[in-house]
Amino acid sequence: MLWCGTMAVPISTSLQVVVPTAEAKPDYDENGVDLSLVRYSLSLTPTQRLKAVENFMNAMASVRTAQPLSTDSTK
């Protein structure tokens, strides 16, 4: 699993390389939105974006069903 910001992308997914143009683009907009993540997401096909969301949801389901760590220091 490859993490790009907050998105988990399976390594087996073929990723497109986005080559920057001569014109520099800002990393954040005036609201603080990370535009590099928006550009990355838009470089993926809809199927790749859906797969990334599915992988994230599966990971969150695993976290929810995991055993909580014991906070008892005597064990």
C-alpha positions as a Markdown table, in Angstrom:
| # | Residue | x | y | z |
|---|---|---|---|---|
| 1 | Met | 0.0 | 0.0 | 0.0 |
| 2 | Leu | 1.3 | 3.4 | -1.0 |
| 3 | Trp | 0.1 | 6.5 | 0.9 |
| 4 | Cys | -0.3 | 9.7 | -0.9 |
| 5 | Gly | -1.4 | 12.3 | 1.6 |
| 6 | Thr | -4.4 | 10.7 | 3.1 |
| 7 | Met | -5.2 | 8.4 | 0.2 |
| 8 | Ala | -4.0 | 4.8 | 0.2 |
| 9 | Val | -3.2 | 3.6 | -3.3 |
| 10 | Pro | -2.3 | 0.0 | -4.0 |
| 11 | Ile | 1.2 | -0.4 | -5.3 |
| 12 | Ser | -0.1 | -2.7 | -8.1 |
| 13 | Thr | -2.1 | 0.2 | -9.5 |
| 14 | Ser | -0.3 | 1.8 | -12.5 |
| 15 | Leu | 0.3 | 5.4 | -11.5 |
| 16 | Gln | 0.5 | 8.1 | -14.0 |
| 17 | Val | 3.5 | 10.5 | -13.7 |
| 18 | Val | 2.4 | 14.1 | -13.8 |
| 19 | Val | 5.2 | 16.2 | -15.3 |
| 20 | Pro | 5.3 | 19.8 | -14.1 |
| 21 | Thr | 5.0 | 22.5 | -16.8 |
| 22 | Ala | 7.3 | 25.5 | -17.1 |
| 23 | Glu | 4.6 | 27.5 | -15.3 |
| 24 | Ala | 4.9 | 26.9 | -11.6 |
| 25 | Lys | 1.6 | 26.0 | -9.9 |
| 26 | Pro | 0.9 | 26.9 | -6.3 |
| 27 | Asp | 0.8 | 24.0 | -3.8 |
| 28 | Tyr | -2.1 | 25.4 | -1.8 |
| 29 | Asp | -5.0 | 27.6 | -2.6 |
| 30 | Glu | -6.2 | 30.6 | -0.6 |
| 31 | Asn | -8.4 | 28.3 | 1.6 |
| 32 | Gly | -5.4 | 26.0 | 2.5 |
| 33 | Val | -6.5 | 23.1 | 0.2 |
| 34 | Asp | -3.5 | 21.0 | -0.9 |
| 35 | Leu | -3.7 | 21.3 | -4.7 |
| 36 | Ser | -1.0 | 18.7 | -5.3 |
| 37 | Leu | -3.4 | 16.1 | -3.9 |
| 38 | Val | -6.3 | 17.4 | -6.1 |
| 39 | Arg | -4.0 | 17.2 | -9.2 |
| 40 | Tyr | -2.9 | 13.7 | -8.2 |
| 41 | Ser | -6.5 | 12.5 | -7.7 |
| 42 | Leu | -7.5 | 14.0 | -11.1 |
| 43 | Ser | -4.6 | 12.3 | -12.8 |
| 44 | Leu | -6.1 | 8.9 | -11.8 |
| 45 | Thr | -8.9 | 7.2 | -13.8 |
| 46 | Pro | -12.3 | 7.0 | -12.1 |
| 47 | Thr | -11.7 | 3.3 | -11.6 |
| 48 | Gln | -8.3 | 4.0 | -9.8 |
| 49 | Arg | -10.0 | 6.6 | -7.6 |
| 50 | Leu | -12.7 | 4.2 | -6.7 |
| 51 | Lys | -10.2 | 1.5 | -5.8 |
| 52 | Ala | -8.3 | 3.9 | -3.6 |
| 53 | Val | -11.5 | 4.8 | -1.7 |
| 54 | Glu | -12.4 | 1.1 | -1.4 |
| 55 | Asn | -8.9 | 0.3 | 0.0 |
| 56 | Phe | -9.2 | 3.2 | 2.5 |
| 57 | Met | -12.7 | 2.0 | 3.6 |
| 58 | Asn | -11.4 | -1.6 | 4.0 |
| 59 | Ala | -8.5 | -0.3 | 6.1 |
| 60 | Met | -10.8 | 1.7 | 8.3 |
| 61 | Ala | -13.1 | -1.4 | 8.8 |
| 62 | Ser | -10.0 | -3.3 | 9.9 |
| 63 | Val | -9.1 | -0.6 | 12.4 |
| 64 | Arg | -12.6 | -0.6 | 13.8 |
| 65 | Thr | -12.6 | -4.4 | 14.4 |
| 66 | Ala | -9.1 | -4.6 | 15.8 |
| 67 | Gln | -8.6 | -5.4 | 19.4 |
| 68 | Pro | -7.9 | -2.2 | 21.5 |
| 69 | Leu | -4.5 | -2.0 | 23.1 |
| 70 | Ser | -4.5 | -2.6 | 26.8 |
| 71 | Thr | -3.8 | 0.4 | 28.9 |
| 72 | Asp | -3.2 | -1.7 | 32.1 |
| 73 | Ser | 0.5 | -1.4 | 32.8 |
| 74 | Thr | 0.5 | -4.4 | 35.2 |
| 75 | Lys | 0.1 | -6.9 | 32.4 |
